Amino acid sequence: MSNVPMTVSGEAALRAELERLKKVERPRITAAIAEAREHGDLKENAEYHAAREQQSFAEGRIMEIEGKLASAQVIDVTTIPKTGKVIFGTTIDLINLETDATVTYRIVGDDEADVKNNLISVSSPIARALIGKEEGDVVIVRAPGGDVEYEIDQVHHL
């Protein structure tokens, strides 16, 4: 099994979800199943079947999160010396050379990616183009709409 890179905040979010599933959702679902059983015939009991489906989903998610945490390689970018190079976990200010528009992205693990919040996956085309480059470098990102040239303005270790 290979290690999957994850930021400190990504690991914390997964641990919080796991805690909620185990300590809040699991007992709630167990109580719902017990209550539905009291209603009689289980074959035609929609409440029972819905609660069992919720239980199946919650247990599956618990196993999925535990697996992700077991294979996670948590990287705290704040402990890495600042070199101006783009690495996993850094936040990068980019200038689109065609439009002069500025955009900021943070490179995170696959599970943490959220483009609406400018969190891009380490395996995304933009991140792959940026990794290893330095402030001042020009990178070409192969996008579906055509190649886009960016200049790396600043690299932050937040």
N, C-alpha and C positions, 0 to 999 in steps of 0.2 A: 504494500500500500504506500503510495507516495504522499509526501506532505503537501498540504494545501496552504498557501500563504493567506494570512488573515491579520487584520489590524487589531489593536488592543480593543478599540470600540466595537468592532465586529464580534470579537469573542465575548465581550460583555453583553451585547445584545442577545446573542445566542444563549448564553447562560441564564439571562433574565427570562427569556421565553421558556427555556427548559424548566426553570424553577416554577413559573406560573402554570405550566402544563401539569407538573407533578403535584404541586401543592394546592392549586385552585381548581383546575379543570378536571383532573382525575377524580377527586372526591365528589365534585358536583355531578359528574356523569354517573358514578357509582350510585349515588343517591337517587338519580333519575331512573336508573335501571331498577333499583329496589322498589321505588314507588310504582313504576309501571307493572312490575310483577304482581303487586298487590291487587291490580285491577282485574286479574283473572286470566283467561285464555290468551296465551302468548302468540298463537298463530295469527290472530286477527287484531293484535294490539299494536297500533301505529306508533304510540308513544314508546313502547319497548323497542321496536325496530329502529326508530329514530335515535334513541339513546345508544343502542348497540352500534349504530353507524358512527355516531360521534365518538364513541369509545375506540372504535377501530381507527378512525382518523387521528385521534389524539395519541394513541399508542404508536402508530406509524410515524408521526411527527417526532415523538420522543426518541424513537430509535434513530431517525434520520439526524437529529441534532446531536445525539451522543456520538454517532459515527463521524460527523463533521468535526466535532471537538476533539475526538481521538486522533484524527489525521491532520489537525490544524498545526501550522507552524506560525505562532503568533510573533509578529514583527513590530517592535516599538521603534518607530522611525526617530523619535526624539532622543534615543540613546545612540544613534549612529552619527558619526562626525559629519558636519555639513561640508560638502565638497562642491555644491553647485550642480551635481549630477542628478539626473532623474532616476529614482529607484522606487521600488514598491513602497507605498505609504506616503510619498511626498505629494505636495500640492504644487501644481504648475500653472503659472500665468503664461498664456500663449497669445501671440498677436497673429491674426490672419493677415498674411502679406497682401492679399488681394483687396480686402475690404478695410483693413486697419482696425477691425473689431477685436476686442480683447475678450478672452474666455479663460476661466479658471477651472481646472479639473484636479481631482484627487484620485490617485491610483489605489484601488482597494481590491480585495478578494472577490471572486465571482459571486458569492452570496450577498455581499454588501453593496454591489453595484446598484446605482439609482441615478440614471442619466438626468432626471428632473432636478436632482440636487447636486449635479456635477460630480458624482462619484462614478468613475468608470472602472470597469473590470480590467485586471492586469492582463487578461487574454484578449481584450478588445483591440481592433486595428490601431486606434489612436495610441493606446498605451504601449503596444508593441513597437510602434514607430518612435516613441519617446524614450523608452527605457535605455539607459546608458548614455544618453545625450546630455549636453551641458547647457548652461545659460548662454545665450547668444547663438546657439546652433539653429540652423534652419532644417526643419524636417518636412518630408512630404508624406501626407497621410492619404492612402488609397481609399477613397470613399465611393459609395455607390453612384453618387452624382458626379464623380470625377476626382482627380487628384486635388488636394488642398495643401498649400504651403503655409506652415506656421513657423514663427520664430519663437524660441523659448526665451521669454522675458525674465522670469524669475522662478526659482525652485525653493519651496518652503518646506521645512521639516517641522510640521505642526503636531 
